[in-house]
Amino acid sequence: MEQRRRSWAEPYKIKMVEPIKMTTREHREKAIADAGFNSFLLRSDDVYIDLLTDSGTSAMSDNQWAGMMLGDEAYAGSKSYYHLEEAVQEVYGYPELIPTHQGRGAEHILSQLLIKPGDYVPGNMYFTTTRFHQEHAGGIFVDVIIDEAHMPSVEHPFKGNVDLAKLQRLIDDVGADQIPYISVETNVNMAGGQPLSMANLRATYGLCKKYDIPVMLDATRAVENAYFIQQREGGYEDRSIKEIVAEICSYSDGATVSSKKDNLVNIGGFLAVRDLELATRARAMLVQFEGLHTYGGMSGRDMEALARGIHEMVDTDDHARARVGQVEYLGNALLKAGVPLVQPIGGHGIFLDAAAILPHIPQDQFPAQALTAALYVDSGVRGMERGNVSAGRNPETGDHRYPKLELVRMAIPRRVYTQAHMDVTAESVVEVYENRARVGGLKFTYEPQELRFFQARFEKI
Ligand code: P61
C-alpha cells in the first residue's frame, strides 16, 4: 500500500496562476440578459468561478507541459502517437487505438459503423452527444438505468447501474440482432456523476455475451467510477485505482473516451477497441472525418500531453481521492445548509435539484435554466442547466422530453480551484436558495433544432 495522506488535500502544489476577476451584480445582470439567460453564451471574462464544465478545463502538470514541447508533429507515425497507444494499452487494456479530436468524434465513428436505421441502442441514461450520434445513425436510444438514478434524493451507492431486467426485456422485445451494442457509461454524467458497480458491469457483460451483444463503454470518467468502487464495493478496498480501471475495461469490447475529463488534457479523445476488423473500419472513417490514423484529431503535442495525463490519473490513488474529495467538500457544505441536491454526491460536480428548489416554476418554464442564471447573477459562479432544455424534444412527438431530473450542474475542473473557491460557491448557492421565491421562469426566444441547450436564447416570463 502506498503511504496515505490524512485528508483529501491536493497531492500537488501550484506553480503558475491565472487571474480571475470579480464583477458587480449590475454587470452580471446585463451579461446574462445579453447571453439570453444561457450560461453557454456568457463570455468567460464575465465569470468569476467557472463551474460550467469539468471538460477540457483541467490544469495540466509540469510533466504534461514538458511533453507539449516534446510533441512529435510528424504527419505520419508520430512518436507521440505511439506513446499514446502504449498508455491506452497499459491503462485501459484495449489493443486498438483510434485517436479523435474529442469524445463526440469517437461517438460519431462508433455509431456510424455499428448502428443501422431502426436499431435499438440501450444505455445507462442518455448523454447529449452520445444519443445525438446514435439517433443521427438511425438508432433508437433506450434508457436501461435503474429507476433510482432518476430520483435525486434517493441514496444508492451505485445509481449508475444497468437494470438487467430492463435490458433483458428489450432483448426479448426486439431481439438481439436489432441491438448493435449497449453503451455503458462509467460515472454517469446526467445522473449526477454516479458510478456503476463492478458486479453490475460484470453481470451486464455476462448477459450481453450470451446474446453476442457488444458492450461499448463510455469510459470518459472511469477513474472517478473506479474511486467509488474502491470506496464502496466489497473486495475492492485494497485494489488500486489503476487495477480497478483495468478491470472495468475488461468487461467491454471497446470504449469511447472524451480525454477532456479524467485524462487531464484540454482537448482530445479516442475510440479504443479489441477487434482488429472493427478498428480497421474505424480507421477508414477516421481518415475521412478527422485525420490520418496516427493523429486523428490531435496534434503531436496534444497526444504527448494526453499520454502523460493517462498515466498521471492512475499513477497514485491520491489524485482521484483529492479530485472527488473536493467535490464532496462542496456537496457536504450545501447539504449542511439544507440545499436539495442529487445524493450521493457525485464524482465530477454537484447537481442541484432545481425541481425541488423552485417548485413554483413549471418544467416548461425551465427551472434549472432559471436557477443557473440566478446563481450567476448572485456571484459570478457559472453552472450548467441539465434538465428539460438539455433533454431536448422527442423526435416523434415534437414535445419537450420532460426528464425526471431537472438539475443545475456545478462541475469542478480538475486541479484548478481551491477550497476557498468552494466556500464562496457554497455561500452563493445558499444565498440564492434562501431567496428562491424571487426566481421566475423563462421562455425561448431562439431554439436550435439539435443539441438546443448550447445556443438557445431565453427571456424572462
Ligand atoms: C461535459 F453540455 N461532456 O460534461 P466531448 N461522454 C460523456 C461526456 O461527459 C461528454 C462526452 C461524451 C461534457 C462537454 C459537453 O451537452 C453537452 O469531448 C460522458 O465533449 O465531445 C462530454 O465528449 C462528449 C457539455 C458535452 C455539454 C455535451 O461538460
Residues whose N, C-alpha, C, O or C-beta is under 5 A from the ligand:
A	BS01	P61	L52 T53 D54 S55 Q102 G103 R104 F127 T128 T129 N189 D218 T220 S258 K260 G268
